[in-house]
């Protein structure tokens, strides 16, 4: 079996120099797919209402260990369900910038087709306590 990861439309959609839709290939395609999955709220897509993640439920939640644990769980759950090309190795949340309204979600994963390990940091924006 060849080590084929694939190519797909880039996210966000953009135009290539020849005027066609820009494609993303290999690892970049997977990184963009992860960002798309996490950026999509469940129910947002009419024809595929289960697609996405539940992390958006936490935008107004207090930044505490319970919220961090739920965020980690929701990320793992969504990626295991919607990105079959990877194995999630770990998810961690850095809440040191929560006063700025951002939690940094570190995702370690292995691409199944190539067995290469990668990391991605996804910024999850929350409403800071003083703005609620």
N, C-alpha and C positions, 0 to 999 in steps of 0.2 A: 504494500500500500504506500503510495507516495506521501511525502510530508506536505500536504496541501492545506493551507489555511484559508485561502480564498480571497476574493475581491468583492467589494460592494460599493454602493454609493457612499460618498463621503458625508460626514455629519459635522456641522450643518451642511445642507446642500450648497454646493458652489459650482461655478463654471470653470472648466479647464481652459487653457489658452486657445484651443480650437473651437470653443463655443459649446462643447458638449458638457454633460454632467461629469464632474470630477469624481474619480473612483479612489477608494482607499484600499490598500492591499496589505496582506500579511498581518503583522502585529498592529499596525495603525488601525486596520479595520476592526480588530477586536477591542482596542482601546476606545474607539469611537462608539462601538456597540455597547460597551459597558456604560459609557457616559449617557447614551441614549436611554438605556434601561433605567438608570437611576434618576434621570431627569424627567421621566414620564410618570405621572401620577396614575395609579390604577383608576380605570373608568374614563380616562381622558380620550382614549381612542374608541370611537363609536363602534367600529367593526371588530375590535379586539379589546373588550373592556377589562380583561384580566391582565393585559400586558402592563408592565411597569413595576413600580415598587411602592411600598407603604411608607417610605421615609418622609413623605410630605405631611403625614399626620403629626410629625414632630416639630414643625416650624415654630409653633407657639409654646412648645413644651419647655419647662425649666431645664437648664443644663445641669444635670445631676447624674449620678451613676446609673439610675434606672433608664433615663433617656439615652445615655450613651450605649447601654446594653441593648436597648430596643433598636437603636440605629444600626449597630453591628449586626444584629439578627436580621433586620429587614434587608440589609445589603446582601448578606449571604444567601438569604432565601430567594431574592429576586435574581441574583446571578446564577444560582444553581438551577433555577427554573427556566430562565430565558437565554442563557449563553452556554449551550452545550459544548462549545469548543474548548472550554477551560475547566480547570479544577481549582476551586477557591482554596488557597492555602491558609489564608488568615485575613481578618479584617480588624483594624484598630482605629480608634478615634482620638485625635489630639484636640482637646477642648481648651488649650491655652489661649486661643484667640476668640473665645465665646463673647467677650465684651465688645469685640468688633463685629459680632454677628456671624461668625463663621466657625464651623467645626470641620477639621480636615480629616477625611476618611481615607486611611491607607489600606489598599487592597493588594494583597499578594496572591498571584495566581500562576498556574502552570498551563501552557498551551498543550493540549493533548496530542495534537498532530506532530509537534516538533519537540516536545518535552522541555521546552525552554521556559524558564521562570521569569516573570516580570512583575513590576510593581506599578501601581497607578494611585495618584492622590486625587480624590474627588472633593472639591469644596462644597460643603452643605451649608447653606445660608439659613440662619435662624433670626428671629426677632429678638434683639437684646432686651434684657429684663427692664431697663429703664424706659423702653419705647412701648411696652405693653400697657 
